[in-house]
Amino acid sequence: MSKLAQFIEELATNTDLQQQYLADAAGTMQAYGLAQNEIDAVLSGDKAQVEQLTGKSVKAVMFYHIP
């Protein structure tokens, strides 16, 4: 499994990682060890590019922060 795929799976279930991502998406992905092209793909919202990098079909997911 690619590092990006691991990140996406963990982001879906890890509330601490979700909070870090909401505060600083790029910084959180860098700290996780993702490559710059992976970070750029996620930040651009390019589903096809993310799928190509992960080798998996991914659903578009949006995280909402509700205070």
Secondary structure, 3 states (H helix, E strand, C coil): CCHHHHHHHHHHHCHHHHHHHHHCHHHHHHHHCCCHHHHHHHHHCCHHHHHHHHCCCCCCCCCCCCC
